[in-house]
Amino acid sequence: MAKYRALIIAGGALFALTRAAGAADLLPPPPALEPPPPVAYEFNGWYLRGDTGVGISANAPNLINSPDPLPSGLASGYYTGTPTQAFYNSTISAAMNFDLGVGYQFNNWFRFDVTGEYRGGSHFQSLYVINDATNINTGNPTQIADFYRGNISSWVGLFNGYVDLGTWYGITPYVGAGVGIARNTLSGMTDQGIVTYTTTGPVVTAGPSGGYFSDGSKTNFAWALMTGLDFDVTQNLKLELGYRYLDLG
């Protein structure tokens, strides 16, 4: 009897499965599964930036004395000929620069920012020499020499635009340009001088002399050209390694 009951239960279970399968054939087909929506990448948005670096002067400074001392009559009286003047060994040392800015990325290839920058720690020096005309009695010249030293600092504000050239393995090369203004200041300026001259006797050295200048500032048009590489550190953080040519006016 136990075996019979087991067969009946097994048969009932098989029948139930058969009926369920038949009923499933009568239902409408299930709706087609829609493909997942495409992943949206957000390329635009506000960002903050901060930079630090070292600025190296690309050229020796082009210097002039104003007003020009030569037309004042140094070559007169005992002297004849035409005096000359020149600056020698004019240099500007490297400067440290720090800036902060805010920008907006319009899409995956163009972004724009505004930066405010301070540049300081740069030193200026130059040797200025006037060779006066020849003494008519001795044939010896008069020479005036001044050794100038000072400090240079600048505040720079720039509007910058960048074009990103594509991203490979998280690295994005870019090019850019900027325009703005620079407030350049020359401070701590000193003058150490010496004068060598003759009249009717032997060469006489007068000096040394010296003096201090008042600090002076000037605002100039500034412009920049940039290139470099952006590295994706995280989704919201980039590290930038770049080169910039900056004209301070």
Secondary structure, DSSP 8 states (H G I E B T S, - for coil): -HHHHHHHHHHHHHHHHHHHHHHHHHS-----------------EEEEEEEEEEE--SS------SS-SGGGTSS-TTEES--EEEEEEEEE--EEEEEEEEEEE-SSSEEEEEEEEEEEEEEEEEEEEEEEEEETTT--EEEEEEEEEEEEEEEEEEEEEEEE---BTTEEEEEEEEEEEEEEEEEEEEEEEEEEE-SSSS-EEEEEEEEE---EEEEEEEEEEEEEEEEEEETTEEEEEEEEEEE--
